[in-house]
Amino acid sequence: MAEIRVKVIEPRIPRQVQCPVCGVWQAFKKAKEHWRTVRAPSLTDPLWLRIRVIYSKCLNPSCPRRIFALPIPGIERYQRATSQLVQEAVLGLVQDNTTLDRMARRLSRSWNTTGSKSALDRWKHRVARQYEFPEILEHLGFSGALCLDEFMPRRGSRYEQIAGDAKRIRILYLEPVPEFYGRGVREAFCRKLDGWGIKPYCVVFDLLTTFPKVVSKVWPQAYQQFDHFHVTQWLWHYLRNALIQFRKSLKGKAFQLHREEL
């Protein structure tokens, strides 16, 4: 078993500090301090960081913040994790398109640390808020094959519209269906995608009759295709009904083995 190492980190106490709320530079005046233990990612052996957190007083009388912690480079303020660990988790969630459960197991296996699903989701959304949505779509690298569908979340009360990349198997955008679901809701959803620069050469959707009309209006040059799941589902539905009717037509002892086989 690898020996657990402990590394002590103490921030450098400056002469001048800046309040993160009011932004006023002022002389450092210590308010309080405490120690915090953080598990750092390590590929070889366990490493714990023993961090000294020092708080400074804000000397600005009009500032609502009375004290604030001195920043420590590489250490997240509100999480028991380093910036390197947060970066690795977010890259795994976005680039590998993996789930929160798989990412948590990967952190435990590769980095000798853990991360809850709520913490991973919070890290992902915090990074995503730094970018505009069209910029995020550009980095996702849309393949040109768009998939449109609707689904109801397990704990939801109404449907949500979802747009995905059919080739990369990646969700591009989703939004809840309005409470008053009118005829133009689906077209407005597609217009929003088109305004963000999504120009598909092929659009895949289910057998809902409104999808072909909307796609023809928004992307008239795109090919339209029904997804194979719903097509196969209906084929098996009609085939099953046909076999049931054919089995019922086989009467008498001569067709007993055929009925049992069907």
Secondary structure in CASP SS format (residue, H / E / C, confidence):
PFRMAT SS
TARGET T0000
AUTHOR 0000-0000-0000
METHOD secondary structure of the structure
MODEL  1
M C 1.00
A C 1.00
E C 1.00
I C 1.00
R E 1.00
V E 1.00
K E 1.00
V E 1.00
I E 1.00
E C 1.00
P C 1.00
R C 1.00
I C 1.00
P C 1.00
R C 1.00
Q E 1.00
V E 1.00
Q E 1.00
C C 1.00
P C 1.00
V C 1.00
C C 1.00
G C 1.00
V C 1.00
W E 1.00
Q E 1.00
A E 1.00
F C 1.00
K C 1.00
K E 1.00
A E 1.00
K E 1.00
E E 1.00
H E 1.00
W E 1.00
R E 1.00
T E 1.00
V E 1.00
R E 1.00
A E 1.00
P C 1.00
S C 1.00
L C 1.00
T C 1.00
D C 1.00
P C 1.00
L E 1.00
W E 1.00
L E 1.00
R E 1.00
I E 1.00
R E 1.00
V E 1.00
I E 1.00
Y E 1.00
S E 1.00
K E 1.00
C C 1.00
L C 1.00
N C 1.00
P C 1.00
S C 1.00
C C 1.00
P C 1.00
R C 1.00
R C 1.00
I E 1.00
F E 1.00
A E 1.00
L C 1.00
P C 1.00
I C 1.00
P C 1.00
G C 1.00
I E 1.00
E C 1.00
R C 1.00
Y C 1.00
Q C 1.00
R C 1.00
A C 1.00
T E 1.00
S H 1.00
Q H 1.00
L H 1.00
V H 1.00
Q H 1.00
E H 1.00
A H 1.00
V H 1.00
L H 1.00
G H 1.00
L H 1.00
V H 1.00
Q H 1.00
D C 1.00
N C 1.00
T C 1.00
T C 1.00
L H 1.00
D H 1.00
R H 1.00
M H 1.00
A H 1.00
R H 1.00
R H 1.00
L H 1.00
S H 1.00
R H 1.00
S H 1.00
W C 1.00
N C 1.00
T C 1.00
T C 1.00
G C 1.00
S C 1.00
K H 1.00
S H 1.00
A H 1.00
L H 1.00
D H 1.00
R H 1.00
W H 1.00
K H 1.00
H H 1.00
R H 1.00
V H 1.00
A H 1.00
R C 1.00
Q C 1.00
Y C 1.00
E C 1.00
F H 1.00
P H 1.00
E H 1.00
I H 1.00
L H 1.00
E H 1.00
H H 1.00
L H 1.00
G C 1.00
F C 1.00
S C 1.00
G C 1.00
A E 1.00
L E 1.00
C E 1.00
L E 1.00
D E 1.00
E E 1.00
F E 1.00
M C 1.00
P C 1.00
R C 1.00
R C 1.00
G C 1.00
S C 1.00
R C 1.00
Y C 1.00
E E 1.00
Q E 1.00
I E 1.00
A E 1.00
G E 1.00
D E 1.00
A C 1.00
K C 1.00
R C 1.00
I C 1.00
R E 1.00
I E 1.00
L E 1.00
Y E 1.00
L E 1.00
E E 1.00
P E 1.00
V C 1.00
P C 1.00
E C 1.00
F C 1.00
Y C 1.00
G C 1.00
R C 1.00
G C 1.00
V H 1.00
R H 1.00
E H 1.00
A H 1.00
F H 1.00
C H 1.00
R H 1.00
K H 1.00
L H 1.00
D H 1.00
G H 1.00
W C 1.00
G C 1.00
I C 1.00
K C 1.00
P C 1.00
Y C 1.00
C E 1.00
V E 1.00
V E 1.00
F E 1.00
D C 1.00
L C 1.00
L C 1.00
T C 1.00
T H 1.00
F H 1.00
P H 1.00
K H 1.00
V H 1.00
V H 1.00
S H 1.00
K H 1.00
V H 1.00
W C 1.00
P C 1.00
Q C 1.00
A C 1.00
Y E 1.00
Q E 1.00
Q E 1.00
F E 1.00
D C 1.00
H H 1.00
F H 1.00
H H 1.00
V H 1.00
T H 1.00
Q H 1.00
W H 1.00
L H 1.00
W H 1.00
H H 1.00
Y H 1.00
L H 1.00
R H 1.00
N H 1.00
A H 1.00
L H 1.00
I H 1.00
Q H 1.00
F H 1.00
R H 1.00
K H 1.00
S H 1.00
L C 1.00
K C 1.00
G C 1.00
K H 1.00
A H 1.00
F H 1.00
Q H 1.00
L H 1.00
H H 1.00
R H 1.00
E H 1.00
E H 1.00
L C 1.00
END
